[in-house]
Amino acid sequence: MTVLSQTARRTPSTLKRATFAAVLMGGLLLTAYHVVDGAKVIRVRTVSDQVFNARVVGFDNAADVALLQIQTRGTVPFLPL
């Protein structure tokens, strides 16, 4: 899974990428905060090449953790905890 985010400026240096994320129940996604910090657009690409828009619903800057909500109409396979 890949999390892509971009700030308001559209230059290659404003595109951030994380290649690890954990999908939780309900379309919630756990990823690194520094990847989505200041992002105007966040997209998540799965290993099956599905792309979802996402939004930040919580974060802990000190721990570098962000909780995202994937915007989808269907179900997404998730990691049971």
C-alpha positions in Angstrom: 0.0 0.0 0.0 1.3 3.5 -0.8 0.1 6.8 0.7 0.7 9.8 -1.6 0.2 13.4 -0.5 0.8 16.7 -2.1 0.9 20.2 -0.7 -0.7 23.2 -2.4 2.5 23.8 -4.5 2.8 21.3 -7.4 6.5 20.6 -7.6 8.2 17.2 -7.3 9.6 18.2 -3.8 6.0 18.6 -2.5 5.0 15.0 -3.3 5.5 12.7 -0.3 5.2 8.9 -0.3 4.9 6.2 2.3 5.1 2.6 1.3 3.8 1.1 4.5 0.4 1.6 6.0 -1.9 -0.6 8.1 -5.6 -0.7 7.1 -7.9 -1.0 10.1 -11.6 -1.7 10.3 -14.0 0.9 8.9 -11.5 2.2 6.2 -9.1 3.7 8.8 -5.5 3.7 7.8 -2.4 4.1 10.1 0.6 5.8 8.5 3.5 8.2 9.1 2.5 11.7 10.0 5.4 13.4 8.2 4.0 12.0 4.9 0.6 13.8 5.3 1.7 16.8 7.3 0.5 19.9 5.4 -1.0 17.9 2.6 -3.9 19.3 0.6 -4.5 16.1 -1.3 -4.0 12.6 0.1 -4.5 9.4 -2.0 -3.9 5.8 -1.1 -3.0 3.2 -3.6 -3.4 -0.5 -2.7 -1.3 -3.4 -4.0 -4.2 -4.3 -6.3 -3.8 -0.7 -7.8 -7.0 0.7 -6.4 -6.8 4.4 -5.6 -8.8 6.1 -2.8 -9.0 9.6 -1.6 -8.3 10.0 2.1 -8.4 12.6 4.9 -6.6 13.0 8.2 -8.8 12.2 11.2 -6.1 12.3 13.9 -2.4 12.4 14.4 0.4 12.5 16.9 3.3 14.6 15.6 5.7 13.5 18.3 5.1 9.8 17.6 5.0 10.5 13.8 1.7 8.7 13.4 -1.4 9.7 11.5 -4.9 8.2 11.3 -6.5 8.5 7.8 -10.1 7.8 6.7 -10.3 6.2 3.2 -13.2 7.5 1.3 -14.8 4.5 -0.4 -18.3 3.1 -1.0 -17.2 -0.6 -0.8 -15.3 -2.6 1.8 -11.6 -2.6 2.0 -9.6 -5.6 3.3 -8.4 -4.7 6.8 -5.9 -5.9 9.5 -7.8 -7.2 12.5 -6.3 -6.2 15.8 
